[in-house]
Amino acid sequence: MLRPYQRGGLIAKVSKQRYVWLGAERTRAFREVRLTAALYEQGLPVPRPVACCVTRFGLTYEAALLTVRISGSRALASLLTNGEADEALLKRVGAMIKRFHQEGLDHVDLNARNILVDEAGKPWLIDLDRCRLRPQGKWQASNLQRLERSVVKFAHGQVENLMAPLYAGYADAV
């Protein structure tokens, strides 16, 4: 799956796809492909990275990341919106997040769109742009709170019935 890097927010009005060039090693694409490869090699459920592309334009650059597509996958957001996320799935999602947290992954954009569920019901984590590995800390609770806000958004306020199994899966994961 080819994913070009695009800005959001106010800065996107100035430049939607361009970033300041600080050297190839410091581009978002190089950082993300390295992190995704490291997590993939540890057996964590992330798509296998294939390549990244960085095109320099003087003091700026554009970039894209290429990963293997997870066949038949759907975003957790879609499953929540359609009422298709059951308790067992949410427990698996919670356990998956705990595995990443145990490895020190701070996913700065943990939301229901960045969790895919394949045809077998296995959850996968995507979009590791700006994410990093770090020691255990308060950031883990912040990740979960961000996900909870996303779940509320897509589940139309049914958060109690959905977050309880997710937190249970997180707590039970070893």
N, C-alpha and C positions, 0 to 999 in steps of 0.2 A: 504494500500500500504506500503510495507516494503522498507525503504530507509536507506541503510548503509551509514555511514559517510565516505567520502573519500576526501583525500587532492588533491589539484591541484598544479600547478606551480612547482618550483624547489624542494621544500621540499618533493614532492611526489616521487622523485627519491630515497630519503632516506627511506621514509616510507609512503605508500599510505593510510593506514587505521589506523595507531596507533597514539595516542595522549598522551601527558604527563599526568600522574595521579596526580591530585591535590585534590582528594576527590570526592565522588559521587555527591555531590551537585554542584560541579563546572564543571561537564562534559557537553559537548555540548548537549548531548541527554536530560539530565535532564532540562537544561535551555530551550531548544526548546519546549519540551513537556509542561512545565509550561506556557510559553508564548503563545503557540498555544491554550492551554486550556482556558487561560484567555480571549483571543480574541474571541474564539468560544462561550464562555459563554456570551459575550457582543453582540452576534448576528452578528459578522463580518464574511464575507465569507472566512473562512479557513476550511480545512478539519478537521473533528472531530478527535482529537488525541485518540489513543487507549492505547498505551504503548510505553515504550522505553526499550532497552536492553543495558546494559553496562557490558562488560567482561574485568576484570582487568588481566593484565599480568605484575606483579611486579610493575615497575615504569611507565608502559604505560597501555592504554586501547583501546578497540575497541567498537564501539557503533552503534546502529541502532534505527530508529524511525518508529513506525507503526501508520498509520492514515487510516481512512475510505476512500476508493477510491471514487472519484467523477465520477459517472457513465457517460460514453459517452463523457468525457471531452477531449479537445484537447488543446495543448499549443497555446497561441497567436502567438508564433513564426511560427508555422506551418500554421496558418491561414494567416499570413502576407505573407509568402513565396508563398502560393498558391493563393494569391489575394482574399481571402475570408473574410477579415476584413473590414466591411463596416463602414460608418460614425456613425451609431447608436451604434454599438458595441464599437467603440473607445470612444464614449461619456460615455458609461456605465463603461468602464475601467477607464477613467479619474475620474468619480464620485466615483468609488470604491477606488481608490488610495487616493482621498481626505478624505474619511471616515477614512481610516487607519491613515492618517497624523493627522487628528483631534483628534484621540485617542493617538497620540504621537508615532506611530510605525515608527522607522527608519529602513527600509528594506535595508540592506547593499548590497544586490544583486538583486535589482529590475531590472529585464530584462524580455524580451518577453517569455522566457522559464519558468519563475516562475509565470506566469499568465495563468491560465487554464480557458477555456470557456466550460460550460456544454451544454447539448443538447438544453436547453431552451435559450441559449445565455447569461447566467449569468456568469460574471467573478469571479474568485476565486484567492486568493493569496496563494502561497505555498513557501516552503523552507525558514523558518524563522530562520535558523541556523545563529548564531552570531548577530541576530537582537535584538533590545532593544526598550524599551519605554523611551522617553525623552521629555523634554519641547520643544515647537515650536522653530524653528530656521532655520539657513541656510541649514541644512541637508536636508530639504524638497526639495529645489531646486536641490541639488546634486542628490537626488533620481530620480527626473524627468529627469535630464540630463543623468543619467546612462541609464534610460529606453529609452530615445531618441536615444542614441548611439546604443542600441540593436535594436530598430525599424529600424534604417537606415540599419543595418547589414542584417536583415531578409527581409526587404521590398525592397532591392536592390536600395536604394537611393531615394525612393519616400516619403521622410519624410514630406515634406510640406503638402501633401494631407492627411497624416495620423496623424500627431501630432496636427494639428489645431483642429480637433474634440476632440481629447483626452484632450487637454488643455481647450477646451470649457466645456467639461464635468467636468473637475476638478474645473473650475471657478464657474460653476453653482451649484455645489453640496453644500448642506447645512449641 
